Amino acid sequence: MARLEDMLRSVQEGVNEISTREPPAAAEPAKEVHEASDTTNSDAASKDDVQAIETILRNTKASLDDLVEGEQAVRKEHLDAIEALVLETRERMTSMTEQLATISQKEDLNALETLVTQLSLGLEEIKERSDKAPSSDEEMATKTGLEAVEAVVLEIKTALDGLTSTDFASISNKEDVSNLETILKEAKEKVEAHTESTTKALDDRQAEIVGVADRVTAVKTLLEEFQEAIKSKLEDGSSGIDAVTKLLEGMGEKIDKNENVSTDLKEMFETMKTQFEENKEVVAGARLESNEKLQEAVDSIGTKIDDKITELNAKYDEFKATLNEKSEATEAREIETEAAVVGTKAIAEDLKLLIDTLGSTVTDSLEKMEEASKTVFSKVEDLATRTEEVETEGKTEHQKTRDHVQQAVAAVESLQGEMKEHQPEILTVVKDILLLVGEHFEHSKTASTELQDKIAEAKPVEQPMLPPPEKYDDSAVQEKLNL
């Protein structure tokens, strides 16, 4: 541009010099005629030169207009489109941040916490029932407790199935997970305490059953000894009958004191006592009767005693078999209860591990997402800053180019009138001006291309999407829950 200004300045000085130059003095007529013809020829040449200069200037103006309004020029519309794209990108990133901040999935954790609380209440209820220590096997409620535990475990399984389909990236923070872990620890402690109390109650029950069996064995031994004693007394005769009567009275007192003896045994002793009293009266009234009748009475009494003792032994065997069956059933129930408690412990441990895994996975995902968001925001801000700088530089360069072109057009238009009146020696200078204008056009074109390249390089690099969270393999937990 400085060179162009110098050339225009030199052209203007030459024109001023020609205009201030004085006309030559009058000469001879022949000379005047010759000069007139020369002037006519020079005027014709200068008119063609002026037309050529006018054409060249029009072409120059058209070239400058193409430079300003060409397709390769960076226009305001292009910069506005880039600005709109950057603003839209910023708005989308802001909306994505707001969505990530507002998404919360506490409902699933609250439902799981409710189920665990119900499990804890069920275990406390089972503990209260076991502390009551009922004497009847029908009131132990082991089957009911197992069904309740099974129902709670099925509910937990359903909750876990619903939890597996949940988006882990949208789960709440560590506080809910820590609260749930505390509840699980309390439930585990209650299960352990319930296991200890249940084991103690079962041991007491087993000891009671063993004590009953020992007492029944002692009763059987006593009855056998009593049978032998009665037989020996009956063989001794009337004196033996008196001794048997005393023995039966002593046995009756012992039986009255012992509340655990069966009512059938009491009825048998009462019958035996009545029979012995009748026999005693018969013997006292008819002592002189024959030994044959006495022997018959002894045989009948012995037969009745044998029948009663046989019946008592049968009842004892039935009672012992019933005790054995109840003992086996109690042991089986104890095994089932222990298995259920062990299964509940295993499920609680699996739940704890699952929640720990979910907590770490959610924390890592949130941290990665936060880092990626920070990176994207920084990139977008850098892109916006660069775009604003490029836009400002482009506007400045464009304004400078327009000012220079307007100055050149004004100078050329001011010179156009003067050049029509003077000699065509200015044509050479105008050609140099056109060369300078062409160089300036090429320079502007190169600057426009470089500006477009800078805008293309300033585009933000597309950030890769976060990898999807690894799917948790809960097949082992499903198998344990299905058992």
Secondary structure as UniProt FT lines:
FT   HELIX           2..20
FT   HELIX           29..69
FT   TURN            71..72
FT   HELIX           76..102
FT   HELIX           106..132
FT   HELIX           137..139
FT   HELIX           142..164
FT   HELIX           168..170
FT   HELIX           174..236
FT   HELIX           238..257
FT   TURN            259..260
FT   HELIX           263..285
FT   TURN            286..288
FT   HELIX           291..420
FT   TURN            424..425
FT   HELIX           426..457
FT   HELIX           475..482
//
